[in-house]
Amino acid sequence: MNQKLQWTVEIVVDAPLKRVWEVADDITLIPQYHPEVDKVDLIAGQAKQSLGARYQCHILEGRRAGSCVEEVVAYEPERMVTTSMVSDTWGIDRMLTNYRVEATVSRHSETSTILKFQGFYEPVGLKYRLLNALFLRRAIRRRSLAVMNGIKRVAEGKVDLVA
């Protein structure tokens, strides 16, 4: 990956690697663990992450109402998935080019897993390079940590899944 690493966040999940991967691998669970996503449309009909899978995440209400399309651009089962933001209604694609997030899982112990997200992108122009340095990078990292904590809650069985 030739893009610049912008941020990294890592947590320990008190669940075996296989369970954490099952949650992260299931596209239909995104609304269960993502604090803002209300609905996911499976563009190619695939409910599991796989190379080339595309899906659209929808935030239905509030200041951030809108959607984005993401595509799986790298995939190694039970180890790593990289998604790329293909398009969005918020204008992120005009501020940050080639936005990608690499999620990895690794065994911490028999009953716990390290979940790590890394964000890669290039800010467009001087204005967004400055905003990225001042706050964008940290704001995106915080949002990613919230998503990871959601995955943690689901994998640890601390939430009831909604059908």
WONORZI-V56935 format. One record per residue. N is the residue number from 1. RES is the residue in one letter. OMEGA is omega in whole degrees, 0 to 359 (999 if undefined). D_CENTER is the distance of its C-alpha to the mean C-alpha in whole Angstrom. Layout:
N RES OMEGA D_CENTER
N RES OMEGA D_CENTER
This chain:
1 M 184 17
2 N 181 19
3 Q 181 17
4 K 173 17
5 L 182 15
6 Q 181 14
7 W 176 13
8 T 174 12
9 V 186 11
10 E 177 13
11 I 173 14
12 V 179 16
13 V 181 16
14 D 177 19
15 A 179 19
16 P 182 20
17 L 182 17
18 K 180 18
19 R 179 17
20 V 179 14
21 W 179 13
22 E 180 15
23 V 183 12
24 A 184 9
25 D 185 11
26 D 182 12
27 I 182 11
28 T 180 13
29 L 183 12
30 I 179 9
31 P 179 12
32 Q 184 13
33 Y 179 10
34 H 186 8
35 P 181 11
36 E 185 12
37 V 180 11
38 D 189 14
39 K 176 15
40 V 173 13
41 D 178 16
42 L 186 16
43 I 180 17
44 A 179 19
45 G 181 19
46 Q 179 17
47 A 180 15
48 K 176 14
49 Q 173 12
50 S 182 14
51 L 179 15
52 G 179 16
53 A 178 14
54 R 178 13
55 Y 180 12
56 Q 178 12
57 C 181 11
58 H 168 14
59 I 192 14
60 L 185 18
61 E 174 20
62 G 183 20
63 R 183 20
64 R 179 16
65 A 181 17
66 G 182 16
67 S 174 14
68 C 175 12
69 V 178 12
70 E 179 9
71 E 176 11
72 V 183 11
73 V 174 13
74 A 185 13
75 Y 172 14
76 E 184 16
77 P 179 16
78 E 176 16
79 R 189 15
80 M 170 12
81 V 177 9
82 T 177 9
83 T 179 7
84 S 176 9
85 M 183 10
86 V 180 13
87 S 177 15
88 D 180 14
89 T 183 17
90 W 182 16
91 G 179 18
92 I 181 15
93 D 175 16
94 R 180 19
95 M 186 18
96 L 180 16
97 T 176 16
98 N 181 14
99 Y 179 11
100 R 174 9
101 V 176 6
102 E 177 8
103 A 177 7
104 T 173 11
105 V 175 13
106 S 183 17
107 R 174 20
108 H 173 21
109 S 179 24
110 E 185 25
111 T 178 23
112 S 188 20
113 T 172 17
114 I 176 15
115 L 185 11
116 K 174 10
117 F 173 8
118 Q 181 9
119 G 180 9
120 F 175 12
121 Y 175 14
122 E 175 17
123 P 181 19
124 V 175 21
125 G 183 25
126 L 182 26
127 K 183 25
128 Y 172 21
129 R 178 22
130 L 179 24
131 L 178 21
132 N 180 19
133 A 184 21
134 L 184 22
135 F 185 19
136 L 182 16
137 R 181 15
138 R 179 15
139 A 180 14
140 I 178 10
141 R 177 10
142 R 178 12
143 R 179 9
144 S 177 7
145 L 177 9
146 A 177 10
147 V 180 7
148 M 177 8
149 N 174 11
150 G 176 11
151 I 179 10
152 K 180 13
153 R 181 15
154 V 182 15
155 A 180 15
156 E 178 18
157 G 183 20
158 K 175 20
159 V 173 19
160 D 178 21
161 L 180 19
162 V 181 20
163 A 999 21
